[in-house]
């Protein structure tokens, strides 16, 4: 599972054992959970070293649709849960037809409103009577 925030995210995924290409380009497909209408496909950069155990993919979540640049890993999504699929490709074309699927998972984006993510306890007195 990838927990994402507004801005630049480093997703650590294990793709090395499944990659067949010598210099793959990774494509990330995001599908809003429960909806087949909201699907985004973007190219993500792998910033890991050849000796790293995991791949570090850079995903940037931007605040406005106008700042979205899918060719450069910048995506505009609303808060929520997204199913993701990562494909390897020989080119940067945003098309997954015939591409090898490497990993599937869940990306969770809670949004940028700090009030959404802070815990606000409510105190309620309860009396339990044993039966």
C-alpha distance (Angstrom), angle and dihedral (degrees) to the residues before:
residue distance angle dihedral
X1 . . .
X2 3.77 . .
X3 3.81 116.9 .
X4 3.79 106.4 -157.7
X5 3.79 133.8 -167.1
X6 3.79 133.5 -168.7
X7 3.79 106.8 -76.7
X8 3.80 131.5 22.6
X9 3.81 117.6 -5.7
X10 3.81 128.9 -172.4
X11 3.81 108.8 -148.7
X12 3.80 113.6 -162.8
X13 3.80 109.6 -150.0
X14 3.80 133.8 163.8
X15 3.78 106.7 -122.9
X16 3.82 102.4 133.5
X17 3.79 96.6 90.4
X18 3.83 92.0 52.5
X19 3.81 101.1 41.4
X20 3.79 115.1 108.5
X21 3.81 100.4 176.3
X22 3.80 122.4 84.8
X23 3.82 94.2 -136.7
X24 3.82 107.0 16.5
X25 3.77 126.7 -173.5
X26 3.79 111.2 -144.1
X27 3.79 122.0 -135.9
X28 3.79 119.8 -163.9
X29 3.78 120.4 -156.4
X30 3.81 116.4 -162.0
X31 3.79 119.9 -165.5
X32 3.77 119.7 -177.1
X33 3.81 108.0 -118.3
X34 3.78 109.6 -105.0
X35 3.82 94.6 14.3
X36 3.78 130.8 86.3
X37 3.81 92.2 -174.7
X38 3.80 98.6 68.0
X39 3.82 106.5 65.2
X40 3.81 124.7 147.9
X41 3.80 126.7 -173.0
X42 3.79 119.3 -163.7
X43 3.79 139.9 168.8
X44 3.81 113.3 -117.4
X45 3.80 128.2 -162.8
X46 3.79 121.2 -125.5
X47 3.82 107.3 -140.0
X48 3.79 96.5 176.2
X49 3.79 124.0 116.3
X50 3.80 120.7 -116.4
X51 3.81 89.6 -108.9
X52 3.83 96.0 52.1
X53 3.79 118.0 110.0
X54 3.81 92.5 -139.9
X55 3.76 135.3 40.4
X56 3.82 115.7 -116.9
X57 3.78 108.7 -147.0
X58 3.79 118.9 -168.5
X59 3.80 115.6 -137.6
X60 3.79 120.4 174.9
X61 3.79 119.1 -161.3
X62 3.79 110.1 -157.5
X63 3.81 128.2 -157.5
X64 3.81 98.4 -131.0
X65 3.77 135.1 42.4
X66 3.82 89.0 -129.1
X67 3.83 90.4 64.0
X68 3.81 93.2 52.9
X69 3.81 114.2 118.8
X70 3.81 109.6 171.1
X71 3.82 92.8 -177.5
X72 3.81 89.0 62.1
X73 3.81 101.2 40.4
X74 3.82 97.3 -97.3
X75 3.79 114.9 132.0
X76 3.80 135.4 174.5
X77 3.81 112.7 -144.9
X78 3.77 133.1 157.7
X79 3.81 119.4 -119.6
X80 3.78 113.6 -78.4
X81 3.77 144.7 80.8
X82 3.79 122.6 -53.8
X83 3.78 131.8 -170.1
X84 3.78 109.3 -134.2
X85 3.78 134.1 -159.7
X86 3.80 124.0 -170.9
X87 3.80 120.4 -152.2
X88 3.81 132.1 -175.1
X89 3.78 119.5 -131.5
X90 3.80 139.2 179.7
X91 3.81 91.3 -141.2
X92 3.79 137.2 35.2
X93 3.80 94.5 -116.1
X94 3.80 109.6 133.5
X95 3.80 94.2 -126.7
X96 3.80 123.8 107.9
X97 3.79 96.1 -167.5
X98 3.80 107.2 131.5
X99 3.81 93.4 -1.1
X100 3.81 121.6 135.7
X101 3.80 115.1 -107.1
X102 3.81 110.4 -133.4
X103 3.80 106.7 173.4
X104 3.80 143.2 0.0
X105 3.79 127.2 -161.0
X106 3.78 147.9 125.3
X107 3.81 128.8 -73.9
X108 3.79 116.7 -162.7
X109 3.81 120.0 -161.7
X110 3.79 116.1 -176.5
X111 3.79 97.5 -175.7
X112 3.77 132.2 -118.1
X113 3.80 99.7 -81.2
X114 3.79 106.0 109.6
X115 3.80 90.6 -156.2
X116 3.81 88.2 65.0
X117 3.78 93.8 56.6
X118 3.79 101.4 37.4
X119 3.76 119.2 95.3
X120 3.80 112.6 -121.3
X121 3.80 109.8 -169.9
X122 3.76 120.9 -152.3
X123 3.77 117.5 -156.0
X124 3.75 115.2 -136.8
X125 3.79 123.5 174.2
X126 3.77 112.2 -138.4
X127 3.75 128.0 -177.9
X128 3.76 117.3 -154.4
X129 3.77 118.1 -158.1
X130 3.80 114.6 -160.3
X131 3.78 114.2 -128.2
